[in-house]
Structures are given as structure tokens and as C-alpha cells.
Amino acid sequence: MVPSASRLHPGPRLVPMVTLLLITSAQLFLAVLACAQNLQAESAYVRVNQVGYETGNAPFRAYVMSKRSLSGATFQVVNSKGVTADSGHLGGKLGRWGHSKTVTYNVYAVDFNVPGGDLYTIKVSGPVAVTSPAFAVDSADTLYSGLLLNTLFFYETERDGRDFIPNALRSAPGHLKDANAQVYNTPPLDDNDFIDNVPPAPPLVSAGLPNINADGGWWDAGDYEKYVETVSYTAALMEIGTRDFPNQMGANAKANPPAPPGSISYAGNSGPGVPASSDFTDEARFGIDWLLKMWDNNTKTLYYQVDNTQDWDYYGEGDPSSAGGDCGGTYDSPYCLITEYDIWTLPQAADHFQQQGDPRPCDPLTTYYICNRPVYVASPAGSPISPNLAGRLAADFALCYQLERASHPALADQCLQDAEDIFALADTSYPDPAPAEYGGTCSNCLLTIAPFDGYPENVWDDDMELGATELYFALQSAGGAKNLLAGLPHTNSMDYLAQAATFAHNYITRIYDQGFTDTLNLYDVSGLAHFELYRALALAGNPPGLAVSESRIRTQLLRQVDDAITQSRTDAWGFGYVWSYGDTTSHGAGLSVMASEAAYLTNAKRYDTYAQRWLANVLGANAWGSSFIVGDGTTFPNCIQHQVANLAGALNGTSGGTPVLWGAATEGPSSSATSGVLDGMILCPANGVDTFRQFNGNDGAFNRSQVAVYQDNMQSYTTTEPGIDLTSTSFLMWSWRMAGHPSF
């Protein structure tokens, strides 16, 4: 992207000297007093879970951050009628949040208990006076049912192809030409990730395979690429959600849930195309349908990516750059190819896109690969499959069998056959963790996307553990070999359970014990796989002789949650993940899911408390006082890096503007913000002001290398871009809080 030009802001308006002479001493005193009060208020802030707190789970926790000491300060919790429902002194100082060498915030706890069924604010008095945003205290169903519907709205809006759903943000299908897409070999990349097919090789080299139908699937994020890497992860979590929480994400989900209390806007009120409930059944099937297109079980061929994001050497603006068209380089070529990453449009524009100055749409020398999106094949037919993708795809299709066996038996049989065949082709010769390189072709990295450093996943035993466990459940659900498809390679569920235990053991020794573990997110599904394996071992009666036992995998899951609790004790906000590490929203929701699993396994109150607190951290109980999920809470991202939201949506959602991309989980705080614009972008914020900059910082004394940054600006993909994988942990988080336990 091209960096945006700096914008000039007018200087302060000067008051004429004659006017100054007319100001009386009394007026001057009042002005100074008002200024002092404003500065005092601006030095302290109350941070709350803006969605609200669950009735019956007190004490509830909010936070006060202040540049001044608040020793002796008091608080009142005031209901919607102005009545004080609780009061007391602030809790002890939880820590410091270092903003700069000269500015540090002190962070204090506000622990309180009030009745449910109302909206509240917290008023702090003492050295400073400050009031919180309004928040609800109510049942989990009341708080979260609408948020689940918001989340489903996000996925329906992300649909590509002919089965799109018209709604407040979508008016036409996109990328219909994907239904007849040409297949190419993965291109070589130079150290700058430019495609490096040297002439006379063409810009992309055909794989010599028939065109495929790659229609459908979800866009990966704010762009329009489609990856097996992220869809396989998203679909697995969505299927588990519909299976485990049928009253929240399945067929029994409540129809037309009301707006969350105190919400500014709500997808459920957005008009035609809104989901009727938070039943994700059809949405999960939509994801599976696309994954089935990306796997040809007849030839055992995996296609892993639709669309290209990388510029070209020789044929574009790479190195060397083409001399053709607008490329302005030195290499003698008529080409000046661009990609869908180089334009900013609604999805329906791609099929017949014409660049300004081109003689025709889809010009072979410029925009051909925008109109005719390439599909990349993983490797020749029958080749081993990267184990991260093999494990997750096996889980996807095994879960498909579990969910569809009764209602769509033909689909279920196809899914189970594919699951077993893919699992058998997993290439487990990779070390774990596998190598990770940043820039250029990585021949010994796991297969994710092109370029690899777009999604640099390097752990895979967890994926294989999940795949084997879901295959165990699938075969168990059939009720015996006689009910399975004839000719299925494996019909003994215990074979898969033994393999799942082995992969779990490998994860513990190779990843966890060596310090490479992560919390539940795209790059590490152990926080879900261990829970699934625990339940499988319990169902099987904890058979002896496996690589891990029921008690050991339970202990391992609890250890990983306890590690996050240990981390939270080093953070003033009690967050179980380092704010500057990135993908903060996804990790926070994943932590909440893992803590809910731990609470279910142990009945320990402390795990349930952390599940709620980590949920709160991504919904406003943080240094920035912002929720990082669009439409959830009272302060949330207005300016996300998402083409549809930017071009068809409101850019003032926190002021009540609609429509917005409800339910989209953004990246959240990271180590840095990014900038850059493309033609057609609607700048947001229009004035370029970074309202959250004053809250950037790190736990403890200021350390520039550890600073976490959050910027609500559509140019900053590192903080405001949403993604299908980022949002996946949120629907499980809401469901766990509402249900309390899985039904499966």
C-alpha cells in the first residue's frame, strides 16, 4: 500500500489582546477552575465490561486507571433510576500501565455486587471524580444471545459466491467466475514475497489440471481471498459449537433474540437479510460445502487457496519491475499486472473489473487475475498433505458426519470417507514445531497460504490430535460398523483414539514442555483438542495402554489454563495474554473458552471467574476502554479495514450509525499500527485523529519494546482488520457462558 499523505490541522484560534484585557479576575478564576476540573477528569477513567456482567456471578470487577494516586477514593454503583445499589472504597492498586517515560497510569480494582435486570454506572469520588460508561447486569442469555446473532451476521456477510445472503451490507454476489477457476502451481517467491516466475515462464504456471468449481466459502478477512487454512479452522469450531450447544448455536436457538441491554445498535434490527436466530447449522454446512470443493477425493488432490495477493517480478511492480503500463520499471515487458490486493471495491466488481486507462475489462496485461482468480494446488494427486491442514480437514469432515448422519446421510458418508482418506495422507515427517521463514518460498514449512508468512503456522500435533479425536467420535456415533459406508478403510474407532492420544503426547513433549505452546487460536488448537480428547477417553472408559490417559490430558488442559492465570497476575488488567503479541481479541476469547472448559472439568469457581474476566478484557475492561468486536458494547471499532464495511457501511457505529459489520472480531491491540491507502478507500476517521493513542502502553514501567498499540483507523490492519478465524473463538465463548456446559 502507498503511505497516506500527512494531513494538516489548523492551529489554535488566537484571542485578540484587547479582548484579554476585558477579562475580570473573577472570570479568570472560574476559567482556571473549570480547566483544572477538566484536566482532573481526563486523568482518570473507569473501564468496565461494556456488554455487562452475569447475574449471580458477583463480585463483579471493573477498573479505574488514573495518572494520580487514588488512595482513599470511593465509588458508587448507580442504577438506571439514579439509586445507589452498592458503594465502597476502591480496591488495592493492581499495578501500573506505562504510557511513556513521563506518563504512567495507576490501575485499581472496583469489585462490586448489584442485582440483575438493570443498567448501571460507576461513579468514583476522591482525588478525581469520574464516571463509567453504562453497563448491564443480567442473565447470560440476556447479555449474549444477541451477540451470537451479531456473530452469525458477520459470517453471512463474509459469504462469497452465488449463495450470498442479501442484507444491510450486501447487495450482490461476488466472484461468480470462481465457479470455473483455473488451477495453477504455487508460484516461487523472492525474499520480498514477489512472484518470481522468470520469463519466458508465464506470470502463473498452469498445473495442467481441469478447472474446478471454487464458488462459495468465506472471505478470509477484510479482503476477498479464500484459504483452506482459515476456513478449515473456522468450520471446525463452528461445527463443534452447533453440536455441543444446540440451544445456542443449533436448531434450538431462540428465534429473534432481543437486542443486548444498553446496546447502541443490533444486527437483529437491521432489516431484510438478518438472521432469524443464532442457529449456525446452515452456516457451518456452507463452510463444509466449500471445503469439499477444495478436496478432490477421486484423485486425492487438495486445492488450498483461491486468489493471489502477491505482486510480480518482471510482470509487475516487483524487482525487476516491468516497463509496461504504469509499472514504470526497466524490464522490457508489456505487462503491468495487479492483484485484488491493489484495489478497493465491493466484491461484485471483480468479475468484470476494468482499471482506469485500460482498453477493456479483465485486460490480459493488467487485471486478468482479478477477474479470473487463480486456484493454487497443494501438490500432485495422491501426495502427502501438510499435517496442520490434514488434521483440521479430517476434523471438519468427521464433524460433518456427526452432524449430518441422520438428516443428510449421503453428505455424511462423503464427509467421513474424505476425513479418513485425508487423515491417512497426513505427512507426519515434519518436525514439530516445523520451520518458519519470513519472506520468500519456504519449501520445508507447513502449508498455510502463499506467502507462508501471511499465516506462519508451525505447530501441527494439535491439529492431528483434533482430527483423530473427531474421527473417533464419528465412528462411535454410527453405532457399529454395520451402519457405516461399505468399503470405509477404518471402522474401529479405537484406532483413532489411540492415534489421538499419541499426537496429544507428542504435543505435550514437543510443544508444551519446550515452551512453544499457545492459547486457543488458529495457530494452536490444543485448548480445544485436549478437551475433546478428554471427553473421548471418558466415553471409551479410559482404556489402558494409550499414550495419555484421561487424567493426564485433563491435567494438561488445566496446566495450560493455569499458565494463562499466572500471566494474568503480571498484568494490571488481569489479562492472560501479552497485549502486544497480536491477535489479542481471538486469544482473549480463546482463553475464556479454555477457562470455561476448565470450570466444567473441575467445578472450580476460580476458572469461571477468569472466563468472565478474560471475556471482559476484550469488551472494554482494558487500557483503551474499547470493545474490540464491532457492535458489541458502547465503544467499539468504527473504522475497520474491511472493504464491504468501509464502502457500504456506516463509519460512526458508536454514535448509532448503521449498518456496521456486527459481530466482527478485530485484531485488537498489537505491537504497532499500520498505515497506507488505496484509491477508493473512505478514510476513517476522516480527521485522522488517533483517540486511543493516549492509552497505548505496557504493564509496569514504560518499556518501548513492550508497548501495546491500539488504533481505530481503517488503515491499520494490525489493529482493526477482522477475520473469520479471529471471530471463531467468540461464538464458542458466548455459547459456553450461556449454556454452562456442552450438551454433547
C-alpha positions in Angstrom: 0.0 0.0 0.0 1.1 3.6 -0.6 1.5 5.5 2.7 -1.1 8.2 3.1 -0.1 11.8 3.0 0.0 13.6 6.3 -3.0 15.9 7.0 -2.5 19.4 8.3 -4.6 20.5 11.2 -5.5 24.2 11.9 -3.6 25.8 14.7 -5.4 27.3 17.8 -7.5 30.3 17.2 -5.8 33.4 18.7 -7.8 35.7 21.0 -7.1 39.4 20.4 -5.2 41.2 23.2 -7.9 43.8 23.5 -10.4 41.1 24.5 -8.0 39.6 27.1 -7.8 43.0 28.9 -11.6 42.9 29.4 -11.5 39.5 31.3 -12.1 40.1 35.1 -10.2 38.4 37.8 -13.4 36.5 38.8 -13.8 35.2 35.2 -10.2 34.2 35.2 -10.6 32.3 38.4 -13.7 30.4 37.1 -11.9 29.6 33.8 -8.9 28.2 35.7 -11.2 26.2 38.0 -13.1 24.7 35.0 -9.8 23.9 33.3 -8.5 22.2 36.4 -11.7 20.1 36.7 -11.4 19.0 33.1 -7.8 18.1 33.4 -8.6 16.1 36.6 -11.4 14.2 34.8 -9.1 13.5 31.8 -6.5 12.0 34.1 -8.7 9.1 35.3 -11.0 6.6 33.5 -13.3 3.8 34.6 -13.1 0.6 32.5 -15.9 -1.9 32.5 -17.2 -4.9 30.6 -19.4 -2.8 28.3 -21.7 -5.7 27.5 -22.3 -6.4 31.1 -21.9 -8.8 34.0 -23.7 -12.1 34.6 -26.3 -12.1 37.4 -25.2 -14.4 40.3 -21.5 -14.3 39.5 -20.5 -11.5 41.8 -18.2 -10.0 42.8 -18.0 -8.1 39.5 -14.8 -6.3 38.6 -14.3 -3.0 36.9 -11.1 -1.0 36.8 -10.0 2.6 37.4 -6.9 3.9 35.7 -5.5 7.2 36.9 -2.4 9.3 36.5 -2.8 10.3 40.2 -2.8 8.2 43.3 -6.4 7.3 44.3 -5.7 6.4 47.9 -8.9 6.8 49.8 -11.1 7.1 46.8 -14.6 5.8 46.9 -17.1 4.5 44.4 -20.9 4.2 44.0 -22.7 1.9 41.6 -25.8 3.7 40.5 -28.8 2.1 38.7 -30.9 3.5 35.9 -33.2 5.2 38.4 -30.3 7.1 40.0 -30.3 4.9 43.1 -27.0 3.8 44.6 -27.0 -0.1 44.6 -23.5 -0.6 46.0 -20.7 1.6 47.3 -17.3 1.3 48.9 -13.6 2.1 48.7 -11.6 1.3 45.7 -9.7 -2.0 45.9 -5.9 -2.2 46.1 -3.7 -1.0 43.4 -3.4 -3.8 40.8 -0.4 -2.4 39.0 0.8 0.3 36.6 0.3 0.9 32.9 3.3 2.7 31.5 2.3 5.0 28.6 5.5 7.0 28.3 8.6 8.0 30.2 6.6 10.8 31.8 3.1 9.3 32.0 2.1 6.3 34.0 -1.4 5.2 34.9 -2.2 3.5 38.2 -4.8 0.8 37.9 -7.2 0.0 40.8 -9.9 -2.7 41.2 -13.6 -1.9 41.7 -15.2 -5.0 43.0 -19.0 -4.7 43.4 -22.3 -6.6 43.7 -25.6 -5.4 42.4 -28.9 -7.0 41.5 -29.6 -8.1 37.9 -32.0 -6.8 35.4 -30.8 -3.2 35.2 -28.3 -0.8 33.7 -25.6 0.8 35.9 -22.8 3.3 36.0 -19.9 3.5 38.4 -19.1 6.9 39.9 -15.7 7.4 41.5 -15.1 10.2 44.0 -11.9 11.4 45.8 -8.7 12.8 44.3 -10.5 12.6 41.0 -14.2 12.3 40.0 -15.0 10.1 37.1 -18.0 8.1 35.8 -18.0 4.8 33.8 -19.9 4.0 30.6 -23.3 2.4 31.3 -23.3 -1.4 31.5 -25.9 -4.1 32.2 -26.1 -6.8 34.9 -28.3 -9.6 33.7 -28.6 -13.2 32.9 -26.1 -14.7 30.4 -28.9 -15.4 28.0 -30.0 -11.8 28.0 -26.4 -10.5 27.7 -25.1 -12.8 25.0 -28.0 -14.1 22.8 -27.9 -11.0 20.6 -24.2 -11.1 20.4 -24.3 -14.6 19.0 -26.8 -13.4 16.4 -24.4 -10.5 15.6 -21.6 -13.0 15.1 -23.7 -15.1 12.6 -24.5 -11.8 10.8 -20.7 -11.4 10.3 -20.2 -14.8 8.8 -23.3 -14.5 6.5 -21.8 -11.1 5.3 -18.5 -12.8 4.6 -20.1 -15.3 2.2 -18.7 -15.4 -1.3 -20.3 -16.7 -4.5 -23.8 -17.3 -5.7 -25.2 -18.3 -2.2 -24.5 -14.9 -0.7 -27.2 -13.5 1.6 -28.5 -10.0 0.8 -28.5 -7.9 3.9 -27.9 -4.3 5.0 -24.3 -4.5 3.8 -24.5 -6.9 0.8 -26.4 -6.2 -2.4 -24.9 -8.6 -4.9 -22.9 -11.8 -5.2 -19.2 -11.7 -5.7 -16.7 -13.6 -7.7 -19.1 -15.8 -9.7 -16.2 -16.7 -12.0 -14.8 -18.8 -9.2 -17.2 -21.5 -10.3 -14.9 -22.2 -13.2 -11.5 -21.4 -11.8 -8.2 -22.3 -13.4 -5.6 -24.2 -11.3 -2.0 -23.2 -11.0 1.1 -24.4 -9.3 2.2 -22.4 -6.3 4.4 -19.7 -7.6 8.0 -19.2 -6.4 8.5 -16.1 -4.3 11.6 -13.9 -3.9 12.8 -12.6 -0.5 10.2 -9.7 -0.8 7.4 -12.2 -1.4 7.1 -11.1 -5.1 6.2 -13.8 -7.6 9.4 -14.8 -9.3 8.5 -16.7 -12.4 11.3 -15.7 -14.8 10.3 -15.2 -18.4 9.7 -17.0 -20.7 7.7 -18.7 -17.9 4.2 -17.1 -17.7 3.2 -15.0 -14.7 1.5 -18.1 -13.2 2.2 -21.6 -14.4 -0.7 -23.8 -15.1 -0.9 -27.0 -13.1 -2.2 -28.8 -16.1 -5.4 -29.8 -14.3 -9.1 -29.2 -15.2 -10.7 -26.1 -13.9 -12.5 -26.5 -10.6 -15.6 -25.1 -9.0 -14.3 -22.9 -6.2 -17.5 -20.9 -5.7 -18.6 -20.2 -2.2 -16.6 -20.1 1.0 -16.0 -17.2 3.3 -13.6 -14.4 2.6 -10.6 -14.6 4.9 -10.8 -11.1 6.4 -11.3 -7.6 5.1 -10.1 -8.7 1.7 -11.6 -11.3 -0.7 -9.1 -14.2 -0.5 -10.3 -17.7 0.4 -7.9 -20.1 2.3 -8.3 -23.7 3.4 -6.0 -22.6 6.2 -8.6 -20.4 7.9 -11.8 -21.9 6.6 -10.9 -25.3 8.0 -10.2 -23.8 11.5 -13.4 -21.7 11.4 -15.6 -24.6 10.2 -14.3 -27.0 12.9 -15.1 -24.6 15.7 -18.5 -23.7 14.2 -19.4 -27.4 13.9 -18.3 -28.1 17.5 -20.5 -25.2 18.6 -23.6 -26.4 16.8 -23.1 -29.9 18.1 -22.2 -29.0 21.7 -24.6 -26.1 22.1 -27.8 -26.8 20.2 -29.8 -24.3 22.3 -27.4 -21.5 21.5 -25.8 -22.3 18.1 -28.0 -25.1 16.8 -31.6 -25.8 15.7 -33.0 -25.0 19.2 -31.5 -21.4 19.2 -34.0 -18.8 20.3 -35.8 -17.1 17.5 -35.4 -13.3 17.2 -33.5 -12.7 20.4 -33.8 -9.1 21.7 -31.0 -6.5 21.4 -28.5 -6.8 24.2 -29.4 -4.4 27.0 -27.8 -1.0 26.6 -26.6 -1.7 23.0 -26.1 1.1 20.6 -27.3 -0.9 17.6 -28.0 -4.5 16.8 -27.9 -6.7 13.7 -31.3 -8.1 14.6 -32.8 -4.7 13.9 -31.0 -4.2 10.6 -33.8 -5.1 8.3 -34.1 -7.7 5.5 -31.5 -10.5 5.5 -30.9 -10.5 9.2 -30.6 -14.0 10.8 -33.8 -15.2 12.4 -31.8 -16.8 15.2 -28.3 -17.7 16.1 -28.6 -21.2 14.5 -25.3 -21.7 12.8 -26.3 -25.1 11.2 -26.6 -23.8 7.7 -23.5 -21.6 8.0 -21.4 -24.5 9.2 -22.7 -26.5 6.2 -21.8 -23.6 3.9 -18.2 -23.8 5.1 -18.1 -27.6 4.6 -19.5 -27.4 1.1 -16.7 -25.2 0.1 -14.0 -27.4 1.7 -15.4 -30.4 -0.1 -14.9 -28.5 -3.4 -11.3 -27.9 -2.4 -10.6 -31.6 -1.9 -11.0 -34.0 -4.9 -11.3 -37.4 -3.2 -11.3 -39.2 -6.6 -7.8 -38.0 -7.4 -6.7 -37.3 -3.8 -5.9 -33.7 -4.8 -6.0 -30.7 -2.4 -6.5 -27.1 -3.5 -5.7 -24.7 -0.8 -6.1 -21.1 -2.0 -8.3 -19.0 -4.2 -6.9 -15.7 -5.4 -3.4 -14.2 -5.5 -2.2 -11.4 -3.3 1.4 -11.0 -4.4 2.9 -8.7 -7.0 5.2 -9.9 -9.7 8.8 -9.6 -10.6 9.2 -9.0 -14.4 5.4 -8.8 -14.9 4.5 -6.1 -12.3 6.0 -3.8 -9.8 8.4 -6.2 -8.2 12.1 -6.3 -8.7 12.9 -6.0 -11.5 9.8 -4.0 -12.4 8.1 -4.2 -15.8 8.5 -1.2 -18.1 4.9 -1.7 -19.3 1.9 0.3 -18.4 2.0 2.1 -15.0 4.7 -0.1 -13.6 7.5 2.3 -14.7 10.3 -0.2 -14.4 13.2 -1.2 -16.6 12.4 -4.8 -17.6 11.1 -4.9 -21.2 7.6 -6.3 -20.9 4.1 -5.2 -22.0 2.6 -6.4 -18.7 1.8 -4.4 -15.6 -0.2 -6.9 -13.6 -2.1 -6.0 -10.5 -4.0 -8.1 -7.9 -7.1 -7.8 -5.9 -4.9 -6.6 -3.1 -4.2 -3.5 -5.2 -7.8 -2.3 -5.5 -10.6 -1.3 -3.1 -14.0 -2.3 -4.3 -17.2 -4.2 -3.5 -16.9 -7.9 -4.3 -19.2 -7.8 -7.3 -16.8 -5.6 -9.1 -14.1 -8.2 -9.6 -15.6 -10.4 -12.3 -15.5 -7.6 -14.9 -13.0 -5.2 -13.3 -11.6 -2.5 -15.6 -8.7 -0.4 -14.5 -8.8 3.2 -15.4 -6.9 3.7 -18.7 -7.2 0.0 -19.8 -8.9 -0.6 -23.2 -11.2 -3.3 -21.8 -12.2 -5.1 -18.6 -10.1 -8.0 -17.5 -7.2 -6.9 -19.6 -4.7 -9.8 -20.0 -1.8 -7.4 -19.3 -3.1 -5.8 -16.2 -6.3 -7.1 -14.4 -6.7 -10.6 -15.8 -6.0 -12.3 -12.4 -8.5 -10.1 -10.7 -11.3 -11.2 -13.0 -10.1 -14.8 -13.3 -8.9 -15.6 -9.8 -6.3 -18.4 -9.7 -6.6 -21.5 -7.5 -3.4 -23.0 -6.1 -3.0 -26.7 -5.9 -1.1 -28.1 -2.8 0.9 -30.8 -4.6 0.4 -33.6 -7.2 -2.5 -36.0 -6.8 -2.1 -38.5 -4.0 0.8 -36.6 -2.4 1.2 -36.4 1.4 -0.7 -33.5 2.9 0.7 -30.9 5.3 -0.3 -32.2 8.8 -1.9 -29.0 10.0 -4.3 -29.0 7.1 -4.8 -32.7 7.1 -5.7 -32.7 10.8 -8.1 -29.9 10.6 -9.8 -31.1 7.4 -10.2 -34.6 8.9 -11.8 -32.9 11.9 -14.1 -30.8 9.7 -15.3 -33.8 7.7 -15.6 -36.1 10.7 -17.7 -33.4 12.5 -19.8 -33.2 9.3 -20.5 -36.9 9.6 -21.6 -36.5 13.2 -23.9 -33.6 12.4 -25.4 -34.8 9.1 -25.6 -38.6 9.6 -29.3 -38.5 10.3 -30.5 -35.6 8.2 -28.2 -35.9 5.1 -26.8 -39.4 5.1 -25.2 -39.1 1.6 -23.4 -36.0 2.6 -22.3 -37.6 5.8 -20.9 -40.6 4.1 -18.9 -38.5 1.7 -17.6 -36.4 4.6 -16.5 -39.5 6.5 -14.8 -41.1 3.5 -12.9 -37.8 2.8 -12.0 -37.5 6.5 -10.4 -40.9 6.6 -8.6 -40.5 3.3 -7.1 -37.1 4.2 -6.1 -38.2 7.6 -4.2 -41.2 6.1 -2.3 -38.9 3.8 -1.1 -36.6 6.6 2.7 -36.0 6.3 3.9 -36.5 9.8 7.5 -36.4 8.9 7.7 -32.7 9.7 9.4 -31.7 13.0 7.1 -30.1 15.5 7.5 -27.2 15.7 8.2 -27.0 12.0 10.5 -24.4 10.5 9.1 -20.9 9.9 10.6 -18.4 7.4 9.6 -14.9 6.7 10.0 -13.8 3.1 10.3 -16.0 0.1 9.4 -19.6 -0.7 9.7 -21.9 2.3 9.9 -25.4 1.0 10.1 -27.1 4.4 7.4 -25.0 6.2 3.9 -26.3 6.8 1.5 -25.4 4.0 -0.7 -22.5 5.0 -1.1 -19.8 2.3 1.1 -18.2 -0.4 3.0 -16.4 1.1 3.7 -18.6 4.1 4.4 -15.5 6.3 0.8 -14.4 5.8 -0.1 -17.2 8.2 3.1 -18.6 9.7 1.7 -21.6 11.4 4.4 -24.1 12.6 2.7 -26.4 15.1 0.7 -29.4 14.0 0.4 -32.3 16.5 -2.6 -30.4 18.0 -4.4 -30.4 14.6 -3.8 -34.2 14.2 -5.0 -34.8 17.8 -8.2 -32.9 16.9 -8.7 -34.8 13.7 -8.2 -38.2 15.2 -10.5 -37.4 18.1 -13.3 -36.3 15.8 -12.9 -39.4 13.7 -13.3 -41.4 16.9 -16.5 -39.6 17.7 -17.7 -40.0 14.2 -17.3 -43.8 14.2 -18.8 -44.1 17.6 -21.8 -42.1 16.5 -22.6 -44.6 13.8 -23.5 -47.3 16.4 -21.4 -50.0 14.8 -19.6 -51.0 11.6 -22.8 -52.3 10.1 -24.1 -48.7 9.8 -21.0 -47.4 8.1 -20.4 -46.9 4.4 -19.3 -50.1 2.7 -15.6 -50.1 2.0 -14.6 -47.5 4.5 -10.9 -48.0 5.2 -11.2 -47.9 9.1 -14.3 -48.8 11.1 -12.7 -49.4 14.5 -13.0 -46.1 16.5 -10.3 -47.2 18.9 -7.7 -47.0 16.2 -8.3 -43.2 16.0 -8.5 -42.8 19.8 -5.0 -44.4 20.1 -3.6 -42.0 17.5 -5.2 -39.0 19.1 -3.6 -39.9 22.4 -0.2 -40.3 20.7 -0.5 -36.9 19.0 -1.5 -35.4 22.3 1.6 -36.9 24.0 3.7 -35.5 21.2 2.2 -32.1 21.7 3.0 -32.2 25.4 6.6 -33.2 25.0 7.5 -31.4 21.8 5.5 -28.2 22.1 4.3 -27.6 25.7 7.3 -28.9 27.6 9.6 -27.0 25.2 7.9 -23.6 25.8 6.2 -23.3 22.4 2.6 -23.6 23.5 -0.1 -21.0 22.8 -3.7 -20.4 23.8 -6.7 -21.4 21.6 -6.4 -19.7 18.3 -5.7 -20.5 14.6 -2.1 -21.4 15.3 -2.8 -23.8 18.2 -6.0 -25.7 18.7 -4.7 -27.7 21.7 -7.0 -25.8 24.0 -9.9 -27.4 22.2 -8.3 -30.7 21.1 -7.4 -31.6 24.7 -10.9 -31.0 25.9 -12.3 -33.1 23.0 -9.8 -35.9 23.7 -10.7 -35.9 27.4 -14.3 -36.5 26.6 -13.4 -39.2 24.1 -11.3 -41.0 26.6 -14.1 -40.8 29.2 -16.6 -42.2 26.7 -14.2 -45.0 25.9 -13.9 -45.9 29.6 -10.3 -44.6 29.9 -8.7 -47.6 28.1 -5.2 -48.6 29.3 -2.1 -48.6 27.2 -2.6 -45.3 25.3 0.0 -42.6 25.2 -2.1 -40.4 27.5 -4.8 -41.2 30.0 -8.0 -39.4 30.8 -6.4 -37.8 33.9 -3.3 -36.8 32.2 -5.0 -34.9 29.3 -7.2 -33.3 31.9 -4.2 -32.2 33.9 -2.5 -30.9 30.7 -5.5 -28.7 29.8 -5.6 -27.3 33.3 -1.9 -26.6 33.2 -2.3 -24.5 30.1 -5.2 -22.5 31.7 -3.1 -22.1 34.9 -0.3 -20.7 32.8 -2.6 -18.0 31.5 -3.7 -17.3 35.1 -0.1 -16.9 36.0 0.4 -14.5 33.2 -2.7 -12.6 34.2 -1.2 -11.9 37.7 1.6 -9.9 36.0 -0.9 -7.7 34.2 -2.7 -4.8 35.7 -5.9 -5.7 33.8 -5.6 -9.4 34.7 -5.3 -10.4 31.0 -3.9 -13.9 30.4 -2.1 -12.9 27.2 0.5 -10.2 26.5 -1.3 -7.3 24.9 1.4 -6.5 22.4 1.6 -10.0 20.9 -1.2 -9.5 18.4 -4.4 -11.3 17.6 -5.5 -10.1 21.0 -9.2 -10.4 20.6 -9.0 -14.0 19.3 -6.6 -15.0 22.1 -8.8 -13.4 24.8 -11.9 -15.2 23.6 -9.9 -18.4 23.3 -8.7 -18.0 26.9 -12.3 -17.5 28.0 -13.3 -20.8 26.2 -10.4 -22.7 27.8 -11.3 -21.3 31.3 -14.9 -22.4 30.8 -13.7 -25.9 29.8 -11.6 -25.9 33.0 -14.5 -24.8 35.1 -16.7 -27.6 33.7 -14.0 -30.2 34.4 -13.3 -29.1 37.9 -16.4 -27.1 39.2 -13.8 -24.7 40.5 -15.1 -21.1 40.8 -11.7 -19.5 40.0 -11.8 -20.8 36.5 -15.3 -19.5 35.9 -14.2 -16.1 37.3 -11.3 -16.0 34.8 -13.5 -17.0 31.9 -15.6 -13.9 32.7 -12.7 -11.6 33.2 -10.9 -12.5 30.0 -14.2 -12.0 28.2 -14.5 -8.6 29.8 -10.9 -7.7 28.7 -11.9 -7.8 25.0 -15.2 -6.0 25.7 -13.9 -2.8 27.3 -12.1 -3.8 30.5 -8.7 -2.7 29.2 -6.5 0.3 29.0 -8.2 1.7 25.9 -11.8 1.3 27.2 -12.9 -0.2 24.0 -14.5 -3.4 22.9 -12.7 -5.0 20.0 -15.8 -6.6 18.5 -17.8 -4.5 16.2 -21.3 -3.6 17.5 -20.7 -5.3 20.9 -20.5 -2.7 23.8 -20.7 1.0 23.6 -17.2 1.9 22.4 -16.1 -0.4 19.5 -14.2 -0.2 16.3 -15.7 2.3 13.8 -13.0 2.2 11.2 -12.2 -1.4 10.4 -10.1 -2.4 7.5 -12.8 -4.3 5.6 -13.9 -3.3 2.1 -17.6 -4.0 2.4 -17.8 -2.3 5.8 -15.9 0.7 4.6 -17.8 1.1 1.3 -21.3 0.1 2.2 -21.4 0.6 5.9 -21.6 3.4 8.5 -18.3 4.7 9.8 -19.8 6.1 13.0 -21.2 3.0 14.6 -20.5 4.1 18.2 -22.6 7.2 17.5 -25.5 4.9 16.4 -24.7 4.9 12.7 -25.8 1.7 10.8 -25.2 -0.7 9.2 -22.0 -1.9 10.7 -20.3 -5.3 10.4 -21.9 -6.5 13.6 -20.1 -9.4 15.4 -16.7 -8.9 13.6 -13.8 -9.6 15.9 -10.9 -7.4 15.0 -7.2 -7.9 15.6 -7.2 -5.6 18.7 -4.1 -4.2 20.3 -0.8 -5.2 18.8 2.9 -4.1 18.8 2.3 -1.5 16.1 -0.3 0.2 13.9 0.0 0.3 10.1 -0.9 2.9 7.5 -1.4 3.1 3.8 -4.3 3.9 1.4 -5.7 2.7 -1.9 -7.8 4.6 -4.4 -11.4 4.2 -3.4 -10.9 3.9 0.4 -13.1 6.1 2.5 -10.7 7.5 5.1 -11.8 6.7 8.7 -11.5 8.6 10.9 -11.9 11.4 8.4 -9.8 13.7 10.5 -7.1 11.1 11.2 -7.2 11.7 14.9 -5.9 8.7 17.0 -8.2 8.9 20.0 -6.7 5.9 21.7 -3.1 6.9 21.4 -3.1 8.3 25.0 -3.7 4.8 26.3 -1.1 2.9 24.5 1.4 1.4 26.8 2.6 -1.7 28.7 2.2 -3.3 32.0 4.6 -1.8 34.6 7.2 0.9 33.9 7.2 2.2 30.4 9.2 0.0 28.1 9.2 1.0 24.4 9.9 -2.6 23.2 6.8 -3.9 25.0 4.3 -1.2 24.2 0.9 -2.4 23.0 -0.8 -0.1 20.5 -4.5 0.1 19.5 -5.6 2.4 16.8 -9.2 2.6 15.4 -8.2 3.5 11.8 -9.1 1.7 8.7 -5.5 1.9 7.5 -4.3 -0.1 10.5 -4.9 -3.8 9.6 -2.8 -4.8 12.6 -5.4 -3.5 15.0 -8.7 -3.1 13.1 -8.9 -5.8 10.4 -11.5 -8.5 11.3 -11.1 -12.2 10.3 -13.1 -15.4 10.1 -10.5 -17.1 12.3 -10.3 -14.2 14.8 -14.1 -14.3 15.3 -14.3 -18.1 15.7 -13.5 -18.2 19.4 -16.1 -15.6 20.2 -19.1 -17.7 19.3 -17.8 -20.5 21.5 -17.2 -18.0 24.3 -20.8 -16.7 24.2 -22.2 -20.3 24.0 -20.2 -21.5 27.0 -21.3 -18.6 29.1 -24.9 -19.1 28.1 -25.1 -22.9 28.4 -22.5 -23.5 31.2 -21.8 -27.0 29.8 -21.9 -28.8 26.5 -24.9 -30.9 25.6 -22.8 -33.5 23.7 
